[in-house]
């Protein structure tokens, strides 16, 4: 019985793998945990994207940037630019352009995540079999499709409730924003811990040097934050350190736009309208760097 069950499962998986490979359905999972989201984004870069073009690496602050022709967004929620670079550096051909967010470079690399993505056994298998990739897992796909169907069916009958987040009054939203901003003010009141920060900057310098040796163009950028954080001890310390490790006379930086031109959802993450606005600004700056 066990052997028969395993054989049946094997046949089902094989049929599913053939279906995914031949039909290539545009299935993608949207309701998932942070690490799964990062894994899906990393795998799309590895297996679906022409890596010789360009790439953005960074934290959740830049993870929703778009409208960058020829640039893949590999910024990862809860991680840093070094995690994205750990994936980029494993590829045979370097991208032409690497955009590096500097805001949270002091985070230590999540080696469990990068180790999973760069696994030498799983990578060839996932490249060959699409059904093994994170966004093509059978159970996840089925659950996601059912959830989307239910959401569409329920939408006409949903009545906005002021007690539900997302339908709060202006006063409630302002109060919530103040609460979130206060946490960030405490966080930004201190410069990054010197030991870890310097260690991460050293790793970044090595990675940048290797990329440039391979012909890549490296451009640093800082994501806008609430103006009350823009001149904080943390923000200033990060800028000073980067200018020391990567002098402006030698390296390319995207100029910082006025923080007042952008709105955030919590002090550090831009809202949807500002993400679009900064994406276009970044696109314009990249065009200038090419001249």
Secondary structure, DSSP 8 states (H G I E B T S, - for coil): -HHHHHHHHHHHHHHHHHHHHHH-------S--HHHHHHHHHHHHHHHS-TTSEEEE--TTSTT----TTEEE---TTS-HHHHHHHHTTSSS--SEEEEE-TTTTS---HHHHHHHT-TTHHHHHHH-GGGSGGG-HHHHHHHHHHHHHHHHHHTT----TTSTTS--HHHHHHHHHHHHHHHHHHHTS---HHHHHHHHHHHHHHHHHHHHTT-EEEEE-----HHHHTSHHHHHHHHHHHHHS-TTTSEE-----GGG--BSSSSSB-HHHHHHHHHHHHHHHHHHH-
